[in-house]
Amino acid sequence: MKMNEKKKDTPSGAPISTKDYDTTPEEKSEAERLFDKIGTGMARAVKRPKDRAIDRQLRRLISDANQTGDCIIAGSTGYYRPGDDDSVEAEVYFASERHRARVILRKVRKMEEVYNRRYQ
């Protein structure tokens, strides 16, 4: 375990790592460098870093950018901004994200049902 990695317990008692939330200045800098390299089109994609902390930070940067007017998607070649030639890949990505959101909503609704039956 690295120095900045801590262990916590969830309410159920299962241990979780907080390493993904603790990044060093060097890791943040590397994530920002990779983010700045993300180009338009699959040919200018940036591959996911192998380092988990850098990857997590890069995904945060991408998420923040996508929520404030950018459009960066993940494809087989890495992260990129879809260009005119990438419309099929972009539509596949958008459909996949919508499906993922529906699955998460169904799960949360079921969890709420169980919770409300037990505690309300």
C-alpha positions in Angstrom: 0.0 0.0 0.0 1.3 3.5 -0.9 1.8 6.2 1.6 -1.3 8.1 0.4 -3.5 5.0 0.3 -5.8 4.6 3.2 -8.4 1.9 4.1 -11.9 2.7 5.2 -14.9 0.5 5.9 -18.2 0.9 4.2 -21.4 0.8 6.4 -21.7 -2.9 5.6 -18.2 -3.4 6.9 -16.5 -4.1 3.6 -13.1 -2.4 3.2 -12.6 0.2 0.5 -9.6 2.0 -0.7 -9.5 5.7 -0.9 -6.4 5.8 -3.2 -8.5 6.8 -6.2 -9.4 10.0 -4.4 -5.9 10.9 -3.2 -3.7 11.9 -6.1 -0.2 13.4 -5.9 0.7 16.6 -7.7 2.7 14.6 -10.1 -0.3 12.3 -10.9 -2.6 15.3 -11.4 0.0 16.9 -13.6 0.3 13.8 -15.8 -3.5 13.5 -16.0 -3.7 17.1 -17.2 -0.9 16.5 -19.7 -2.8 13.6 -21.1 -6.1 15.5 -21.1 -4.4 18.3 -23.1 -3.3 15.7 -25.7 -6.9 14.5 -26.4 -7.6 15.4 -30.0 -10.4 15.3 -32.5 -11.0 12.0 -34.3 -10.1 8.4 -33.4 -6.6 8.8 -34.9 -5.8 11.5 -32.2 -7.1 9.4 -29.3 -5.2 9.2 -26.0 -4.9 5.7 -24.5 -5.9 5.1 -20.9 -2.9 5.3 -18.5 -1.9 2.1 -16.7 -1.5 4.0 -13.4 -4.9 3.8 -11.6 -4.5 7.2 -9.9 -3.7 9.0 -13.1 -6.5 7.1 -14.9 -9.0 8.2 -12.3 -7.8 11.8 -12.4 -8.0 11.8 -16.2 -11.5 10.4 -16.1 -12.5 13.1 -13.6 -11.1 15.8 -16.0 -13.0 14.3 -18.9 -16.2 14.1 -16.9 -15.9 17.7 -15.8 -15.2 18.8 -19.4 -18.2 16.8 -20.7 -20.5 18.4 -18.1 -19.4 21.9 -19.1 -19.7 21.8 -22.9 -17.0 19.5 -24.3 -17.6 16.1 -26.0 -15.0 13.5 -25.2 -15.8 9.8 -25.7 -14.0 6.6 -25.0 -13.4 4.3 -27.9 -11.3 1.3 -28.8 -8.3 3.6 -29.5 -8.7 5.7 -26.3 -10.3 9.0 -25.4 -11.0 11.5 -28.2 -13.4 14.2 -29.4 -15.5 12.7 -32.2 -15.1 14.3 -35.5 -17.2 14.2 -38.7 -15.9 10.7 -39.6 -16.8 9.4 -36.1 -20.6 9.8 -36.1 -21.2 6.0 -35.9 -18.8 5.6 -33.0 -20.3 8.6 -31.2 -23.8 7.3 -31.5 -22.7 3.9 -30.2 -21.1 5.6 -27.3 -24.2 7.7 -26.5 -26.4 4.6 -26.7 -24.1 2.7 -24.4 -24.1 5.6 -21.8 -27.9 5.9 -22.0 -28.2 2.1 -21.4 -25.8 2.3 -18.5 -27.9 5.2 -16.9 -31.1 3.2 -17.3 -29.5 0.1 -15.6 -28.3 2.3 -12.7 -31.7 3.9 -12.3 -33.4 0.5 -12.2 -30.9 -0.7 -9.6 -31.4 2.3 -7.4 -35.2 2.1 -7.6 -35.0 -1.6 -6.4 -32.6 -0.6 -3.6 -35.0 2.1 -2.5 -37.9 -0.3 -2.5 -36.0 -2.7 -0.3 -34.9 0.1 2.0 -38.4 1.5 2.3 -39.9 -1.9 3.1 -37.3 -2.5 5.8 -37.0 0.8 7.5 -40.2 2.8 6.8 
